[in-house]
């Protein structure tokens, strides 16, 4: 696998600028669920999401369509995140891997997955060292069952995280 060149990399500031707009974020989210959509399909889905109505009001659909066509899709094309076929009015996701890590929204009071795994790793180190240190309760169990339990927790956590990403 070739290393990315500076031209291929997407600046973090560009990613934040792209994701700072709700409609651009929704474009990426909808394209992650469907590999490609027409501009009309995208505008209808976004209008429905914004209004909570199905079908959404015509003026909202039209507003979404115009803003996607004139502003948001060109911005995403310029950053090489999507491809747009003007003749077919077809939008296709090209580089979601560059932005999806920034799209995880963590509600206030909750922790990120990286914080969760760091905590789980710290717990694993302490728990597997405890038998060697003679900590009561751990010494009788031994390090191998404890390490196996920690690895199973990591595996189950990763599978659950992947399930949540696919479902959401």
Phi, psi and omega in degrees: 000126182285147178288148179289140174272167179300328179292327182282335184285147178254119183300141180301322179296324177294320179297315180296322178296317179298313185280353179286347180256128182301316183293322178293321177297318180294323177303311181297316180298315180293324179286336174292331180276328179230124185307320178213149179218153173285160178300323179296314179299316179299314182295323178293317179295318180292318178297319178296320180293320181291323185263338185075014181246144177226113358283154179286159178302146184302318182295326178287319176300316181294318178299315179297316181300311183295315181293325177294313184293320186269332188239300192286314180296314177302323178296315180291325176293316180300329179266004176065032178269324177232162171248144181227123176264104184296326182293314181271350184057040185252130180248132182227136179287133184246316187227056181293333181300335181281339184243341188295331179295333180274351185272350180291116180262126181252116179300151181302136179090355178252169181249158177281166177297324180295322176294320179299312181293325176296317177296318178296321177296316179297317177299318179297317179297313180296314183293323180281337177277339184301316179299320180293332180275355178077025179293126181305140181091321179273325183298324182285336181279317181096162185285325185294312178297325179292314179298319178298318178297317179297315179297323177295321176298317178297315180298311180297321178297316180295319178295319178295318179299315179297318177302314179297320180295318181290318182292318182279000000 
